[in-house]
Amino acid sequence: MEKNKLPRRGKGGRPPKIDIAKYRYSVNFSAEDHARFLTMYEQSGLLSKAAFIKARVFGDVFRVIKATAERWNM
């Protein structure tokens, strides 16, 4: 009689995301384009390349941090 019931599972693990990212894209760069991309990424100060690409695609404003060696060598 009770054989057909599945055992209850615990609520362990990570909670599910509300808005999951289902769509992914890939892009290929030439050596010159890759160098330009890395320069722009490093100037942006963002921590991940994915966040940088997303900001650029959707037109978000990003900041450019420029520092000279003189400023850091006090």
C-alpha positions in Angstrom: 0.0 0.0 0.0 2.8 2.5 0.9 5.3 1.1 -1.6 4.2 3.5 -4.4 4.9 6.7 -2.5 8.3 8.3 -3.1 10.4 9.2 -0.1 10.3 12.9 0.9 13.3 14.9 -0.1 14.9 17.5 2.1 15.2 21.2 1.2 19.0 21.0 0.9 21.0 22.9 -1.7 20.8 26.3 -3.3 17.4 28.0 -3.6 16.2 28.4 -7.2 16.8 31.7 -8.9 13.8 33.9 -9.7 15.0 35.2 -13.1 17.5 32.7 -14.5 19.7 33.5 -17.5 18.6 31.0 -20.2 20.1 32.6 -23.2 23.8 32.6 -23.9 25.8 34.0 -26.8 29.3 33.5 -28.1 31.5 36.0 -29.9 34.9 35.6 -31.7 37.5 38.3 -31.8 40.5 38.8 -34.0 43.8 39.5 -32.2 43.4 43.3 -32.8 39.8 43.3 -31.6 40.7 41.2 -28.6 43.4 43.7 -27.6 41.0 46.6 -27.9 38.4 44.6 -25.8 40.9 43.9 -23.0 42.0 47.5 -22.9 38.4 48.7 -22.6 37.6 46.1 -20.0 40.6 47.0 -17.8 39.7 50.7 -18.0 36.1 50.0 -16.9 37.1 48.7 -13.5 34.4 46.0 -13.6 35.2 42.6 -11.9 33.8 40.3 -14.7 34.0 40.4 -18.5 30.4 39.2 -18.7 29.2 42.3 -16.7 31.3 44.5 -18.9 29.9 43.1 -22.1 26.3 43.3 -20.8 26.8 46.9 -19.8 28.2 47.8 -23.3 25.5 46.0 -25.2 22.6 47.6 -23.2 24.3 51.1 -23.2 24.9 51.3 -19.4 27.4 54.0 -18.4 30.7 52.6 -17.2 33.5 54.4 -15.5 37.1 54.7 -16.7 39.7 54.8 -14.0 43.1 56.3 -14.9 46.0 56.3 -12.5 49.5 57.4 -13.0 52.5 55.8 -11.4 53.5 59.1 -9.7 50.3 59.1 -7.7 50.9 55.6 -6.3 54.6 56.2 -5.5 54.3 58.8 -2.7 
